[in-house]
Amino acid sequence: MKISFVGTGPCTPEPGKEVASFLVDGRILVDTGWCNVLKMLEQGLNPLNIEYLIFTHMHHDHYLGLPQLLFYLACRKILGVYKPPRPLTIIGPSKQLRKIVATSQALLQIRRYPELAIALQIVSLKPGATFKGAGFVLETMAAKHSSGGKLREEALTCKYTDTALAKSFVFTGDTSFHPPIAAFAKNTPLLIHDACHTSPGDAAVVAKSARAGKLYLIHGSNRVRSLKAARKVFKNSFWAEDGKRVEF
């Protein structure tokens, strides 16, 4: 199984960097950051290979790249280059997913330019739900995340299992320190944990409690100092970097 980190930065991109997002085996994209298509192309990744798109939650820095992705795929469809065997499946939290997808399509003026429409399958998940895709199973639990006005955001922590390899890993999306994630991620070889809303040290506590193989911190800054704090708790802690590939 291969994880390709497209972006790893905080909620606003830094020069030459992208916001938190990654690809699983080149075909499953998790969140779209601000400008995923451009970053994927720069990193030698092909957006046309994306079959599934998973949103951990519907905050701006995690979905702003959606209209650009849909437009890119549509343009390649018009040129006869993009010929997917099945609709692009977009998976995400039940409360906001359909609204954000519809808004993205409205931004692209699909009614005015119907040739820009591409086939989509929308899968809305409530925390705790499970989705079975082609060659994988996605299990979910609720993350601990707030929205505007300190309202609880419907956000997903996910366990991805490759059914052929019988391998799993866990990723949190945005979350405050949430100890129950450790039980969900028990014995996972890889935990990708938010380091923006959870301190790296607390993320390391979760990884240690889960007996994870490795912890990759994503979506944060002050990396050198923060990594030292994480490694004091859990020695197999690493910072994810834009363009980095991890195989396990």
N, C-alpha and C positions, 0 to 999 in steps of 0.2 A: 504494500500500500504506500502511496506517495502523497505527501502534502506539499503543495507549492504555495508559499506565502506571497500573495500579490501585494498586500499592504499590511503594515503592522503599527502605524502611527496612531496618535490620539485623534480627537474628533475633527480637527482641522488639519489639512495636509501641510507638511513641511516641504521646502524645496527638494524636488527629486524623489519625494516619498508619497505614499498613498496611505489611506486610512484602512483600518483593520478589515481584512478579507483574505480568503485563501481558497485554493482549488484542491479537491480530492481526486486523485487519479486522472486529472486533466479533464474531467467531465462533470463534476459536481462543484458548483460555486457556492461558497458561503458568504453572504452579504456582498454588496456591490461597491462599497466605498463611495468616493467622489468621481473617480475617472478610471474604473477598472479596465475598460477596453484598451485604452492607451497603455496602461501599465502592463497588461498581459502581453500585448504585442511587443513592447520593449523587452520583456523577459523571455521572449521566444515561446509564449503560450498561445494557443489558438482558441479564441472565443467561440469559433464555430463548432467546437467539440463539446460545448456545454449542453448537457441533457437535462440537468436539474439545477435549480437555483433555490437555496435555502436561506431564508431570512431569520436571524435569531430574534429580532424585534424590529419595530418600524420607527426608529428614530432616524432623523435626517441623514446623519453621517453614514448610516448603514444601507440606505436605499437611494441616495442621490444619483448613483451611477446606473440605475435601472433604465431610465429613458434612453441613455446613450447606448446601453447594451441592446435594447430592443431595436433602436434605429440602425445600429451596425448590422444586426442579424437580418433586418428587413432589406437593407441595401444590398447585402450579399445574396439574399433570396432573389431580388429583382435581377441581379447579374447572373443568376443561375448557379451560383457557387454554394449557397446554403440550401441543402436538401435533407433536412433531418428526417429520420425514419419515424419519429413520433413527435407530438407537440412538446414544446419546452414546458416542463413541469415546474411551477413556482410554488414553493412550500413556505409557510410562515404562520405567525400567530393569527388566530381567528378574528380578533376584533378589528384589525386595521388592514389586513393583507389585501382584500379585494378593493378597498377604497384606494390604496396607494397604487395598485396596478392599473386601475381605471383612470386615475389621475395622470399617470405616466402616459397612457395611451391617448388621453385628451391633449396632453402637451405635444404629442407627435401629430395631432390633427388627423387621426385615423379616418374619421368620417370624410374629411376633405381629400385625403390621400389614401384611399382604401388599399392601394398596392403596398402600403407599409405595414399592413396587418400580417402578423405571423400567428401560427397556431399555438395556443397556450392551454395548459391545464392548471387550474388553480386549486391548491390543496390547503385548506385552512385547518390548523391544528390547535387544539386547546392543550395547555400543559398537561402532561400525563398520557397524551395520545401517542400512538405508534403508526408509522407509515412504512409500507413495504414497496420499494422501488425495484428497478431492474438490477439485480445482483447485490442489493443492500437492504438493510432494515434500519430505520431511524426511530429511536426511542427518545422521548422527551420528558422533562420535568420543568417546573417553574423556576426561573431565576429570580433573584431579589433585586429589582430595578425600579426606579421611580421615573415618572414623566413630569411634564409641566405642572406646577402647583403641588408637587410632591405626591401626586397620585401614583398608585401602583401601576407600573407598565406591564402589559402582558408580554413576557419575554421568555424565551426557551433556552434551556440548557439541553444539549443533545448528545446522545450516544449513537455513533455510526458504526454499524457492523457490516463488513464485507462477508456475504454469505458463502462465497466460494472459498475464501481464505480462512474463514472463521476467526477473523481479527477485528478488534474494536478499538475505537478511541473516543474521547469525550471532549467536547468544546462548550464553553459557557456562554459565549456572547457577553454582553454587558451584565454585570452583576455586582452588587455589594457583597461583602463577606457573607457566605452562606454555607455553614458547615454541612447541611444535608447533601451538598454536592459530593462530598467524600464517599458516602454510601453508594450513590448513583455511579460514581467513577471507580468503585472498588477494583483494585488490581488491573486497572487499565494501563497498557504500555505507554500511552501518550495522553496527557491532559493539556489542552490549550486553554489558558485561563486569562480572563480580562485583568489587566494591571492598571486600569484607569480608575475604576470605581471601587476596586479592591486593592489594597496595598500589596506589593509583591511579597512581603513577608506573610501576609494572611493567605495569599494564593498558595504559598509554599506550605502553609499549615494544612490546607485542603489536600494538596498533593501527597504530603506525608501521611495524613490520616487515611487517604485512599490507597496507600501503598502503590502509587503510580510508578511506572518505569521512568518517565521523564516528564518534566513540566516545561512547557513553552509559554512564556509571558508575551502577551500581545496587547496592542491598543494603549500604549503608555509612553512616557518619556523619562528623563533622568536615568538612563539605562544602566550605566556602570555602577552607580551608587545603589540603585534598587536591586540589581542582580546580586550584589554582595549581601544585601539584607535577606534575599530569598535563599541564597545558598547556606546561610547560617542555620536555616531551618531544614532545608531539603537540598542536598548537594547536587542532585541531578536537575538543577534549574537552569534554564537558558532563555535568552531573549530571542524572540523571532525577529528576523530581519527581512526587509523587502527583497524578493527574489530568491530567498533561501528555499531549498528543497530538503525535505526530511523523509526518509524511507524507513519503514519498520515492518 
